[in-house]
Amino acid sequence: MTRIAYLAVFGGLVCALAFGESRAETTTYIDGNLTGISPKTGGTLLLSDDNAMSLRTGLTTISVPYANISKAELGPVTVHSQDVPFYKVWSLHKRFTGKAATQHLMIDFRTDEGEDRTMTLELAHSTAPGVLSAIQGHTAKSDTAKESTEGWWGDQYWKTTRNAYKGNKN
């Protein structure tokens, strides 16, 4: 009986680790005006947090809050050829696997200090649309939170103590 309990607990832990992991995508920083990162640097884009995404490259980690992202869009698809000489027998499998396709993701955002920043990331073609939709999903949540504090559409028709006129009545 204890073996079954142990197996159930172990299975629960494995499922929790598998589904509770953060989303991490391998990426290459292509271009932009980020400080501390040089172009064509490989890294990892972490979409684990509900408030911010992080770009990790070597010793540098840049966190971008979703609320500060003004634009995120997909760029062109780039196809990289895998031409390998025939005499390199150990690399011939690359000829038959097809060509690797990547896609650019351009992100414009504002830092906490108010500076406008851009970054262009190169992702695998299969994962780029998913990353864009995740970013847009998080930015839509922050946009709806901003809109809900601006007021209700009925305020222009019905005056209450909450939305009463606060100017001069002259």
CORZI-V586749 format. One record per residue. RES is the residue in three letters. PHI is phi as a letter, one per 30 degrees, with the letter a starting at -180 (999 if undefined). OMEGA is omega in radians with two decimals (none if undefined). NEAR is the number of other ideal C-beta (glycine too) atoms within 12 Angstrom. Layout:
{{RES PHI OMEGA NEAR} {RES PHI OMEGA NEAR}}
//
This chain:
{{MET 999 -3.13 7} {THR d 3.10 8} {ARG d 3.13 9} {ILE d 3.12 10} {ALA d 3.11 11} {TYR d 3.11 12} {LEU d 3.12 13} {ALA d 3.12 14} {VAL d 3.12 14} {PHE d 3.11 14} {GLY d 3.09 14} {GLY d 3.11 15} {LEU d 3.12 14} {VAL d 3.11 14} {CYS d 3.14 13} {ALA d 3.11 12} {LEU d -3.11 12} {ALA d -3.08 10} {PHE c -3.11 11} {GLY c -3.12 12} {GLU d 3.07 13} {SER d 3.12 19} {ARG d -3.14 24} {ALA b 3.14 21} {GLU b 3.07 33} {THR d -3.05 23} {THR b 3.04 34} {THR b 3.08 30} {TYR d -3.05 34} {ILE c -3.01 28} {ASP a 3.09 22} {GLY k -3.13 30} {ASN b 3.07 20} {LEU d 3.12 30} {THR d 3.09 13} {GLY j 3.14 19} {ILE b 3.10 28} {SER c 3.14 18} {PRO e -3.12 18} {LYS i 3.09 16} {THR c 3.11 26} {GLY d -3.14 22} {GLY a -3.12 31} {THR b 3.07 27} {LEU c -3.11 40} {LEU c 3.10 25} {LEU c -3.00 35} {SER d -3.04 20} {ASP d 3.09 18} {ASP d -3.08 18} {ASN c -3.05 19} {ALA a 2.99 27} {MET c -3.09 40} {SER b 3.04 25} {LEU c -3.14 37} {ARG c 3.07 26} {THR b 3.12 27} {GLY h -3.13 15} {LEU c -3.07 10} {THR c 3.04 19} {THR b 3.12 19} {ILE c 3.14 33} {SER c -3.13 24} {VAL b 3.08 34} {PRO d -3.14 25} {TYR d -3.13 31} {ALA d -3.11 23} {ASN d -3.12 30} {ILE d 3.13 35} {SER c -3.12 22} {LYS a 3.03 22} {ALA b -3.11 34} {GLU b 3.12 24} {LEU d 3.12 27} {GLY c -3.07 24} {PRO d 3.06 17} {VAL c 3.14 20} {THR c 3.12 21} {VAL c -3.14 13} {HIS c 3.13 18} {SER d -3.12 13} {GLN c -3.11 18} {ASP d -3.12 13} {VAL b 3.10 16} {PRO d -3.10 12} {PHE d -3.10 11} {TYR d 3.06 8} {LYS d -3.04 13} {VAL d -3.10 11} {TRP d -3.14 10} {SER c -3.09 15} {LEU d 3.14 15} {HIS d 3.12 12} {LYS d 3.11 19} {ARG d -3.02 16} {PHE c -3.11 10} {THR d -3.14 13} {GLY j -3.09 13} {LYS c 3.13 16} {ALA d 3.13 19} {ALA c 3.07 20} {THR b 3.13 27} {GLN b -3.14 31} {HIS d 3.05 30} {LEU b -3.14 43} {MET c -3.11 29} {ILE b 3.03 41} {ASP c -3.13 24} {PHE b 3.14 32} {ARG c 3.13 19} {THR d 3.10 22} {ASP d 3.11 14} {GLU d 3.11 9} {GLY j 3.13 9} {GLU d 3.08 14} {ASP d -3.13 18} {ARG b 3.04 30} {THR b 3.00 27} {MET b 3.07 38} {THR c -3.11 34} {LEU c 3.08 44} {GLU c -3.13 36} {LEU c 3.02 39} {ALA d -3.07 24} {HIS e -3.11 24} {SER d -3.08 15} {THR c -3.07 25} {ALA d 3.12 33} {PRO d 3.11 20} {GLY d 3.09 21} {VAL d 3.12 36} {LEU d 3.14 29} {SER d 3.08 19} {ALA d 3.11 30} {ILE d 3.14 39} {GLN d 3.08 24} {GLY d 3.12 21} {HIS d 3.14 29} {THR d 3.08 31} {ALA d 3.09 18} {LYS d -3.13 20} {SER d 3.10 24} {ASP d 3.12 19} {THR d 3.07 15} {ALA d 3.10 16} {LYS d -3.11 15} {GLU d -3.11 13} {SER d 3.11 12} {THR d -3.11 10} {GLU d 3.13 12} {GLY k -3.09 15} {TRP c -3.08 14} {TRP d -3.13 11} {GLY d 3.14 11} {ASP d -3.13 15} {GLN d -3.13 10} {TYR c -3.08 10} {TRP c 3.12 13} {LYS c 3.08 12} {THR b 3.12 12} {THR d -3.13 9} {ARG d -3.07 12} {ASN c -3.12 16} {ALA d 3.13 11} {TYR d -3.06 13} {LYS c -3.11 9} {GLY c 3.07 6} {ASN d -3.14 5} {LYS c -3.14 6} {ASN d none 4}}
//
